[in-house]
Amino acid sequence: MSKSINEKILEEDPSFLAHLDALRSVLLRIAAVYFLLCLPCWFSAPYALKKLLDYAAPKGFELHYFTLMEPFFVQLKITLVLALFFALPYVVYKVWQFIAPALHAEEKKKIFLPVCSVFFLALFGMFVALFFIIPAMVRFSLSFAGESLRAVLGIGDFITLLLTVILASMILFQFPVILYILLSTGILKLSSIRKKRSHAVVAIFIFAAVFSPPDVASQLLLAVPAWLLFELSILLFACKFKEKNEAEEEF
């Protein structure tokens, strides 16, 4: 197997500056791939916008723009988010290449699958946002419309809201990976996480409040699925790490 750039640099000079040089090389490669992906994503952005509105908005839903450059910036935002999504597998791969040389063989086995699952959890979070959270938020908002109150929504604000909720959902759904890495590396124990679960729940709701519209319904729609995933992760990891802790105590 060919060695990564990180391994080659560290073999030649295992100093702190060599680590920084290896990190710089990784970041530059990630940035290059990201900007290369922006080109096809720019031409795909109108199609993505149409699909986004099909999933997120009810039939007959209309958007307006109020400045000449607003459609351009909307397409640019969609392009940047699309490029980020498609670059994510490469980012995960390069990050793994960077940290793997510093890990023991047993540690690599423990965190390899969780690191690989980052992309799939992000994909799952995106689908939850598109098919459940965002449509519910739109329906809730439009429920206030009536004969004397009509919704006139700007495309810039609406797309910014949608992309923010999607990105927030993708981040929140990384909780299982974070939990697994903390538990498998021994940084935290399952018992301490259970004792401090209220802190994690508060952090989830604070994050949801920051990255969702300023109404309770939208915050709950974003926070509750992430909280349920957090609780499910604790249940799934309970048997595995309980057996491990018991074996260590017997030893």
N, C-alpha and C positions, 0 to 999 in steps of 0.2 A: 504493500500500500504506500502511495506517495505521501510524503510528509507535508503538513500544512505550512504556510508561510510563518505562522506563529512559532511552530516547532523549530524551523530552520534558523530563525533569528535568535531564539533562546539558546539553541545549541552553540551558536557562534559567540554570543555575549549574553549570559544569564543575569545581567544587572537590571536595576530598576528602569534605567533608560531604555534598555532593550524591550522591556515589557511595554513601555509607552510607545516605542516605535512600532511594535507589533500591533498594539491597539489602534494606532494611527492608520496603519495599513489596512486593518479590518474596516475601520470607519470610512476610509476613502473608497474602498471597494463597494461597500454598501451604498454610499452616496452615488457612486457612478451607476450602479445597477438601478437605483431608484430613479435617477434622472433619465436614464435610457427608457425606462418603462413609462415615463410621463408622456413620451411622444405617441405611442399607440393608444394610451389611455385618453389623451386629448381628443382623438378622433372617435373614441368609444363613448365619451362623456354624454353626448346628446341621447344616444340609445340608452345609456344607464339612467339618465334623468327621466326618460319616458317610462322605463321599467320601475324606477323608484316611485314615481307618481301613481303608476298602476297598482302597486302593492300598498302604498301608504295612504292614498286619498280615495274617497268614495267617487262613484260615477258622477260626472257633471261638475266635478271640482275644478275651479278656475284659479289661476295665479296671475298676478300682474307684476310688471316692473316699472319703477318710478324714476330711474336714472338711465342714461344712455349706456353706461358701462356695466350695469348690473347683470345682464345675461352673460357677459364675458367673465365676470368674477365668479358667477355661479358655476360656469363650465370649468373654470380654473380650480375651484374648490373640489369639485367632483373628480377632476383629473388627479389632484394631489392625493385624495383619499383612495381612489382606485389603484394608483401606483403603490401606495403604502400597503394596501391589501395584497397585491400580487407580489410585492417584494418581501412580504413577511416570511415565506418559507426560506428564502435565501438569507434573510437576516438571522433567522433561527439557526440555520446551518453554519454561518460564519461565527456567530456567538459561541456555538458549541465547539467549533474548531479552536476558538481562542481560549476557552476555559478548560477544555479536555486535557491538555498537557499538565495542568496543575492538579488534576484529580488522580486518586488511586483507582485501580481497576474495579474495586468494589463500589466506590463512589460513582464511577461512570455507569455501572450497571443500574445503580439506584435511580439516577436522575436522567438517564438517556430517554426513556419513554415519556416521562413528564415534559421534558423540553420539546420533544417531537410533537406532543399533543397541544402545544401552544396554538398552532395554526388552526387545528380542528376546533378547539374551544372558542377561538376568535370567530370562526365561521359559524359555529352554533350560536354565539352571542349576536352576530349580525342577523341571522335568520329570526331569532326571537324578537329582536328589535323591529325588523321589517314586517313580520306577519302578526305580531301581537301588540307590542308596546306602542309603536307609532300609529297604527290604525285606531287603537283605543284612544290615544291622545287626540287625534284629529276628530273622532266622533264626539268626544267629550267637549272639545272646543266649539264645534259646530252646533252642539245641542243648545247653545245660548242664542243662536240666530232665530229671528222671527220676522214678522211683517215690518216692524219698525227698526229692526237691527239686522244688518246684513254683513257678512264677512267679506272683507276686501283684503286679501293677503298678498304681501310682496314675495316674489319668488326668492329673493336673496335671504330674507329672514327665515322663510320656511325651509329652504334647503340647508341653511346653516344649522337650524334646529335639528333637522333629520340626521345630518352627518354627525353632529355632536352626540346625539342619543345613540347612534350606531357605534361610534368609537367608544363611548362610555360603556356600552353594553359589552363590547369586545374586551375591554380592559377588566370589567367586573367579573367576567366569566373565566378569568385566569386564576381565581381563588383556589381551585383544586390543585393547580400546579404549584402555587406558592406554598400551600399547606403541605403538600407531599414533600417538597424539597426541604422545608423546615423540619419536618418530622424525620425524614430519612437521613439527614445529615446530623441529627441530634441537637440542632440549635434549639428546638422546642420539643416538649413532650405532649402527648395527647391530653394528659390530665391538666396541664397548664393551659392548653388551648380551651378546654372545656370550662375552666375557671374564668378565663378571660374572654369568653365568647361574647359577652355583652359589649366589650370594647370593639370587637370586630364588627358587630351589628351596627353600632353607632357610627363606625368609620364608613360602612357601606352606605348608610342613609345620608351621611354628610356628603360623600362622593356623589350620590344620586341627586342630592339637592343642588350641588354646584353645577352639574352637567345636565340638568333638565329644566323645563319651564318652571317659573315660580308659583306652582300650584301643587297642592298635596296629592292630587290624583296622579299627575305625571311622575312625581317623585316616587310614589308607591309602585307605579307600574315598572319603574326602572330598578328600584331597590329590592322589592319582594322576590323576583326571580333570582337575583344574585344572592340574597339571604338564604333562600331555599337550597340553592346549589351549595352554599357554604355548609349548611346543616347536613345535606346529603353526603358531602365529602367527609365530614367528621364520622358519619355512620359507616361509610365504605372503608375508611382507613382504620376504624376502631379495631377490627379483628386482626388485621395485619400487624399493626404496631403494638397491640396488646400482647400478641404471641411473642413478638421480638423482645419486648421489655421483660416478659416473664422468663424467657430463655436467658437473658443477660443476668437477671437476678439469681437464677439457679446456678449459673456459672460462677 
